[in-house]
């Protein structure tokens, strides 16, 4: 493995760890729930969903009709599961499964 790839992987891993760990520490610092830290922590889940959505939609910026079906299935699964459960994790998994199922059904 090249040193550049290793440095990139370690940097991304460290940033990911900080993004997940530091907000849990900030919530124990006596912050008010309606304060800036509380609003930041409340926005983390929807921001994660938006990030995953953008990352999955960008490759299909100029879709053919065949590419729209996996996107639509994944998006529908995310919206349905999130509306029913309000769980970011369950919605993310459902979206990945919905998109993957349609891709598998369409074949190569």
CNS distance restraints for C-alpha pairs under 8 A (distance, minus, plus):
assign (resid   1 and name CA) (resid   5 and name CA) 6.81 0.50 0.50
assign (resid   1 and name CA) (resid   6 and name CA) 6.98 0.50 0.50
assign (resid   2 and name CA) (resid   6 and name CA) 6.49 0.50 0.50
assign (resid   3 and name CA) (resid   7 and name CA) 6.12 0.50 0.50
assign (resid   4 and name CA) (resid   8 and name CA) 6.15 0.50 0.50
assign (resid   5 and name CA) (resid   9 and name CA) 6.07 0.50 0.50
assign (resid   6 and name CA) (resid  10 and name CA) 6.14 0.50 0.50
assign (resid   7 and name CA) (resid  11 and name CA) 6.05 0.50 0.50
assign (resid   8 and name CA) (resid  12 and name CA) 6.10 0.50 0.50
assign (resid   9 and name CA) (resid  13 and name CA) 5.98 0.50 0.50
assign (resid  10 and name CA) (resid  14 and name CA) 6.02 0.50 0.50
assign (resid  11 and name CA) (resid  15 and name CA) 6.17 0.50 0.50
assign (resid  12 and name CA) (resid  16 and name CA) 6.05 0.50 0.50
assign (resid  13 and name CA) (resid  17 and name CA) 6.12 0.50 0.50
assign (resid  14 and name CA) (resid  18 and name CA) 6.16 0.50 0.50
assign (resid  15 and name CA) (resid  19 and name CA) 6.05 0.50 0.50
assign (resid  16 and name CA) (resid  20 and name CA) 6.30 0.50 0.50
assign (resid  17 and name CA) (resid  21 and name CA) 5.84 0.50 0.50
assign (resid  18 and name CA) (resid  22 and name CA) 5.42 0.50 0.50
assign (resid  19 and name CA) (resid  23 and name CA) 6.96 0.50 0.50
assign (resid  20 and name CA) (resid  24 and name CA) 7.28 0.50 0.50
assign (resid  21 and name CA) (resid  25 and name CA) 6.72 0.50 0.50
assign (resid  22 and name CA) (resid  26 and name CA) 6.20 0.50 0.50
assign (resid  23 and name CA) (resid  27 and name CA) 6.31 0.50 0.50
assign (resid  23 and name CA) (resid  41 and name CA) 6.58 0.50 0.50
assign (resid  24 and name CA) (resid  28 and name CA) 7.10 0.50 0.50
assign (resid  25 and name CA) (resid  29 and name CA) 6.99 0.50 0.50
assign (resid  26 and name CA) (resid  31 and name CA) 7.63 0.50 0.50
assign (resid  26 and name CA) (resid  37 and name CA) 7.21 0.50 0.50
assign (resid  27 and name CA) (resid  31 and name CA) 6.44 0.50 0.50
assign (resid  27 and name CA) (resid  37 and name CA) 7.33 0.50 0.50
assign (resid  27 and name CA) (resid  38 and name CA) 7.39 0.50 0.50
assign (resid  31 and name CA) (resid  35 and name CA) 6.77 0.50 0.50
assign (resid  31 and name CA) (resid  37 and name CA) 6.81 0.50 0.50
assign (resid  31 and name CA) (resid  38 and name CA) 7.28 0.50 0.50
assign (resid  32 and name CA) (resid  37 and name CA) 7.84 0.50 0.50
assign (resid  32 and name CA) (resid  38 and name CA) 6.82 0.50 0.50
assign (resid  33 and name CA) (resid  37 and name CA) 7.60 0.50 0.50
assign (resid  33 and name CA) (resid  38 and name CA) 4.80 0.50 0.50
assign (resid  33 and name CA) (resid  39 and name CA) 7.56 0.50 0.50
assign (resid  34 and name CA) (resid  38 and name CA) 5.62 0.50 0.50
assign (resid  34 and name CA) (resid  39 and name CA) 6.50 0.50 0.50
assign (resid  35 and name CA) (resid  39 and name CA) 6.32 0.50 0.50
assign (resid  36 and name CA) (resid  40 and name CA) 6.11 0.50 0.50
assign (resid  37 and name CA) (resid  41 and name CA) 6.16 0.50 0.50
assign (resid  38 and name CA) (resid  42 and name CA) 6.12 0.50 0.50
assign (resid  39 and name CA) (resid  43 and name CA) 6.19 0.50 0.50
assign (resid  40 and name CA) (resid  44 and name CA) 6.44 0.50 0.50
assign (resid  41 and name CA) (resid  45 and name CA) 7.96 0.50 0.50
assign (resid  43 and name CA) (resid  47 and name CA) 6.02 0.50 0.50
assign (resid  44 and name CA) (resid  48 and name CA) 6.19 0.50 0.50
assign (resid  45 and name CA) (resid  49 and name CA) 6.50 0.50 0.50
assign (resid  45 and name CA) (resid  88 and name CA) 6.19 0.50 0.50
assign (resid  46 and name CA) (resid  50 and name CA) 6.16 0.50 0.50
assign (resid  46 and name CA) (resid  88 and name CA) 7.54 0.50 0.50
assign (resid  47 and name CA) (resid  51 and name CA) 6.08 0.50 0.50
assign (resid  48 and name CA) (resid  52 and name CA) 6.24 0.50 0.50
assign (resid  49 and name CA) (resid  53 and name CA) 6.08 0.50 0.50
assign (resid  49 and name CA) (resid  88 and name CA) 7.11 0.50 0.50
assign (resid  49 and name CA) (resid  92 and name CA) 7.13 0.50 0.50
assign (resid  50 and name CA) (resid  54 and name CA) 6.16 0.50 0.50
assign (resid  51 and name CA) (resid  55 and name CA) 6.14 0.50 0.50
assign (resid  52 and name CA) (resid  56 and name CA) 6.14 0.50 0.50
assign (resid  53 and name CA) (resid  57 and name CA) 6.06 0.50 0.50
assign (resid  54 and name CA) (resid  58 and name CA) 6.01 0.50 0.50
assign (resid  55 and name CA) (resid  59 and name CA) 7.77 0.50 0.50
assign (resid  56 and name CA) (resid  60 and name CA) 7.76 0.50 0.50
assign (resid  56 and name CA) (resid  71 and name CA) 7.98 0.50 0.50
assign (resid  57 and name CA) (resid  61 and name CA) 6.52 0.50 0.50
assign (resid  57 and name CA) (resid  71 and name CA) 7.24 0.50 0.50
assign (resid  60 and name CA) (resid  67 and name CA) 6.81 0.50 0.50
assign (resid  60 and name CA) (resid  68 and name CA) 7.79 0.50 0.50
assign (resid  63 and name CA) (resid  67 and name CA) 5.51 0.50 0.50
assign (resid  63 and name CA) (resid  68 and name CA) 6.37 0.50 0.50
assign (resid  64 and name CA) (resid  68 and name CA) 6.82 0.50 0.50
assign (resid  65 and name CA) (resid  69 and name CA) 7.35 0.50 0.50
assign (resid  67 and name CA) (resid  71 and name CA) 6.92 0.50 0.50
assign (resid  68 and name CA) (resid  72 and name CA) 5.97 0.50 0.50
assign (resid  69 and name CA) (resid  73 and name CA) 6.07 0.50 0.50
assign (resid  69 and name CA) (resid 102 and name CA) 6.94 0.50 0.50
assign (resid  70 and name CA) (resid  74 and name CA) 6.05 0.50 0.50
assign (resid  70 and name CA) (resid  98 and name CA) 7.32 0.50 0.50
assign (resid  70 and name CA) (resid  99 and name CA) 4.53 0.50 0.50
assign (resid  70 and name CA) (resid 100 and name CA) 7.13 0.50 0.50
assign (resid  70 and name CA) (resid 101 and name CA) 7.91 0.50 0.50
assign (resid  70 and name CA) (resid 102 and name CA) 5.23 0.50 0.50
assign (resid  70 and name CA) (resid 103 and name CA) 5.92 0.50 0.50
assign (resid  71 and name CA) (resid  75 and name CA) 6.06 0.50 0.50
assign (resid  71 and name CA) (resid  99 and name CA) 6.18 0.50 0.50
assign (resid  72 and name CA) (resid  76 and name CA) 5.95 0.50 0.50
assign (resid  72 and name CA) (resid  99 and name CA) 7.78 0.50 0.50
assign (resid  73 and name CA) (resid  77 and name CA) 6.09 0.50 0.50
assign (resid  73 and name CA) (resid  95 and name CA) 7.45 0.50 0.50
assign (resid  73 and name CA) (resid  98 and name CA) 5.41 0.50 0.50
assign (resid  73 and name CA) (resid  99 and name CA) 5.51 0.50 0.50
assign (resid  73 and name CA) (resid 102 and name CA) 7.07 0.50 0.50
assign (resid  74 and name CA) (resid  78 and name CA) 6.20 0.50 0.50
assign (resid  74 and name CA) (resid  94 and name CA) 7.35 0.50 0.50
assign (resid  74 and name CA) (resid  95 and name CA) 4.16 0.50 0.50
assign (resid  74 and name CA) (resid  96 and name CA) 6.17 0.50 0.50
assign (resid  74 and name CA) (resid  97 and name CA) 7.27 0.50 0.50
assign (resid  74 and name CA) (resid  98 and name CA) 4.72 0.50 0.50
assign (resid  74 and name CA) (resid  99 and name CA) 4.31 0.50 0.50
assign (resid  74 and name CA) (resid 100 and name CA) 7.94 0.50 0.50
assign (resid  75 and name CA) (resid  79 and name CA) 6.19 0.50 0.50
assign (resid  75 and name CA) (resid  95 and name CA) 6.13 0.50 0.50
assign (resid  75 and name CA) (resid  99 and name CA) 8.00 0.50 0.50
assign (resid  76 and name CA) (resid  80 and name CA) 5.99 0.50 0.50
assign (resid  76 and name CA) (resid  95 and name CA) 7.46 0.50 0.50
assign (resid  77 and name CA) (resid  81 and name CA) 5.99 0.50 0.50
assign (resid  77 and name CA) (resid  91 and name CA) 7.06 0.50 0.50
assign (resid  77 and name CA) (resid  94 and name CA) 5.57 0.50 0.50
assign (resid  77 and name CA) (resid  95 and name CA) 4.97 0.50 0.50
assign (resid  77 and name CA) (resid  98 and name CA) 6.04 0.50 0.50
assign (resid  78 and name CA) (resid  82 and name CA) 5.91 0.50 0.50
assign (resid  78 and name CA) (resid  91 and name CA) 4.57 0.50 0.50
assign (resid  78 and name CA) (resid  92 and name CA) 6.18 0.50 0.50
assign (resid  78 and name CA) (resid  94 and name CA) 5.92 0.50 0.50
assign (resid  78 and name CA) (resid  95 and name CA) 4.68 0.50 0.50
assign (resid  79 and name CA) (resid  83 and name CA) 5.94 0.50 0.50
assign (resid  79 and name CA) (resid  91 and name CA) 7.14 0.50 0.50
assign (resid  80 and name CA) (resid  84 and name CA) 6.18 0.50 0.50
assign (resid  80 and name CA) (resid  91 and name CA) 7.81 0.50 0.50
assign (resid  81 and name CA) (resid  85 and name CA) 5.89 0.50 0.50
assign (resid  81 and name CA) (resid  86 and name CA) 7.42 0.50 0.50
assign (resid  81 and name CA) (resid  87 and name CA) 7.65 0.50 0.50
assign (resid  81 and name CA) (resid  90 and name CA) 6.77 0.50 0.50
assign (resid  81 and name CA) (resid  91 and name CA) 5.09 0.50 0.50
assign (resid  81 and name CA) (resid  94 and name CA) 6.90 0.50 0.50
assign (resid  82 and name CA) (resid  86 and name CA) 4.61 0.50 0.50
assign (resid  82 and name CA) (resid  87 and name CA) 5.67 0.50 0.50
assign (resid  82 and name CA) (resid  88 and name CA) 6.56 0.50 0.50
assign (resid  82 and name CA) (resid  90 and name CA) 7.24 0.50 0.50
assign (resid  82 and name CA) (resid  91 and name CA) 5.05 0.50 0.50
assign (resid  85 and name CA) (resid  90 and name CA) 7.71 0.50 0.50
assign (resid  86 and name CA) (resid  91 and name CA) 7.97 0.50 0.50
assign (resid  87 and name CA) (resid  91 and name CA) 6.12 0.50 0.50
assign (resid  88 and name CA) (resid  92 and name CA) 6.07 0.50 0.50
assign (resid  89 and name CA) (resid  93 and name CA) 6.25 0.50 0.50
assign (resid  90 and name CA) (resid  94 and name CA) 6.02 0.50 0.50
assign (resid  91 and name CA) (resid  95 and name CA) 6.06 0.50 0.50
assign (resid  92 and name CA) (resid  96 and name CA) 6.29 0.50 0.50
assign (resid  93 and name CA) (resid  97 and name CA) 6.12 0.50 0.50
assign (resid  94 and name CA) (resid  98 and name CA) 5.95 0.50 0.50
assign (resid  95 and name CA) (resid  99 and name CA) 6.09 0.50 0.50
assign (resid  96 and name CA) (resid 100 and name CA) 5.93 0.50 0.50
assign (resid  97 and name CA) (resid 101 and name CA) 5.89 0.50 0.50
assign (resid  98 and name CA) (resid 102 and name CA) 6.45 0.50 0.50
assign (resid  99 and name CA) (resid 103 and name CA) 6.28 0.50 0.50
assign (resid 100 and name CA) (resid 104 and name CA) 6.05 0.50 0.50
assign (resid 101 and name CA) (resid 105 and name CA) 6.07 0.50 0.50
assign (resid 102 and name CA) (resid 106 and name CA) 6.09 0.50 0.50
assign (resid 103 and name CA) (resid 107 and name CA) 6.30 0.50 0.50
